[in-house]
Amino acid sequence: MSQDFHGTVKAAAAGRVGQVKEVTSLSNPVVKDLRALSQKKHRDRSGLFLAEGQKLVIDALALGWRIRTLLCSRAAREKKDVAAVAARTVAEGGLVLEASEKVVRAIARRDNPQQLMGVFEQRFLALDKLAVAPGETVVALDRVRDPGNLGTIIRTADAAGAKAVILIGETTDPFSLETVRATMGSIFAIPVVQASQEAFLAWHRQDQVFVIGTHMAGSLDYRTIPYRDKPAVLLMGNEQAGLSDLLADNCDCLVRIPQSGRADSLNLAVATGLMLFEARREMLRLEEMTRNPLVR
């Protein structure tokens, strides 16, 4: 193990309760447990998930998430930022694994993996704890199935300043490796809520949020809705089937995104992005420093 890496971890984590280990074998029990996190049943059982990449791991720490296990390659250990993350992990009782390239590839399940990965505890916000004020926006997704779509929507919701993402019914796992990759770290910034149709509709009635559903039968242009006036929930349907009849019937209004080309529909993540940035348009402003330098 690198002397600088080991020394930094040891110095920064005096009095630690965590551990630092070197792993090179795929048969190591800890490696087996990490590889198992690629399967939903193991994520559900353990309540853990895996996030890849130095930026994601550092962002998670900055947002108050604690690393349960940190996996780094031998190449990554030379970086000062990695040593600092490792020291904090050990100081907070976590496990640091310095892994061979073979082990890193096996856990990431791809040939060119990130050289740093962190294991975190899953977090879900209870629906009854989600309060939405006028001018705030929530995204609700009915049975979203594609992990790339879900990850992109979570990332877009973060960028647009949405309050939360609600997953209704049977959806893809927000903490799968594919979804987490697609969020680019926003999984650590945006609260995720799971709810049944019935629970969502009960919350709708009780909290008096204004639910705007996207639907092929929508009679309103999505650009004409006064999103800022009420607590807005943008309800988006399943990739193939759209909104369920029950959810569509209980929306406060149904809207449509106008189209003029031959395509009969938009990708779910693209449609959600259009809805989000329209809903947040009046609340989003470029900072003065980002103005066009060609305009005086």
Phi, psi and omega in degrees: 000139182306133182295318179297315180299309183296320181294319179297316179298316182294318182290320185279343185242038178301136182077019185290162173242357179275188183220158173235127182224156174253133180230134179231349186253137177288346180271357177300132183304322179293320177297319178300318179296319180292319178296327181293341180292353173287347181255134184301320183299325179284325175295318179296318183292319184271337185072020183246165172208165185247135176236134183257142168108142182299316181298315181299316182294316180293320177299319180299315178298319180296333181266008173092012176275146180254134179277124176279315177221132176248126179247124178226147178281168178294330178290323183287336186295342181283347183277136181297320181298322180293318178299321179293320177296318179297318179298317180294321179301312180294318181299330181265013174091010182271176180251132176251126178245122171267114192245152173288162179301323180299317180292317180299315179297321182293322181286319180284340180060042171201162188285330181241070185281164169294153185269000179222132179222146178233144175256128183232161174278137178295148176229129171235139175269132177291139184301323181287353176263356181269111177248131183240123181264161174306136183091349177262156186228137176237144173257131175240132185240123180270108174054044177297135187244338186266122182297327177294318176299313183297315180298318179294322179293318178299317178297317181292321177299320177297313182297325183275352180084029177289158184278323184192169172238124179257130177255118185255130176074203181282111183235168172294157186284121179293345182252017172290157181300321181294317179294314181300318176303314184292336179287341182055035177100348182290345175300335180274348186252334185252124176297138178246133182240139173249137182205149170282167175304315184296318180294321179297316181293324177295319178296320178303312182292318186287318185270354176056040174282157181262109186264119180252113181261141173267131188203144178298336179269005181298137183259354183250143173287131184299341181277355184259000184275134177279076186300330187284341188287331185225167173294114190261133173241118178269111185259116183247143186269172177301149185304321182262316190263349184073203179287145172294156180300321181297315180292317180300319182293339183256008175287151175285332172201154177246130183238166179222149175265116183299142178224150180232351181272191182280336180298135183266358180200167177249152170303142184302315181295322178294314180298319179295321178299317177299314180298315183297311185287336172288316180296327184263002189306315183287343181263353183256131180222140171289137176291156183302325183289345182259010180293158181299119183292346180276347180261123182253000000 
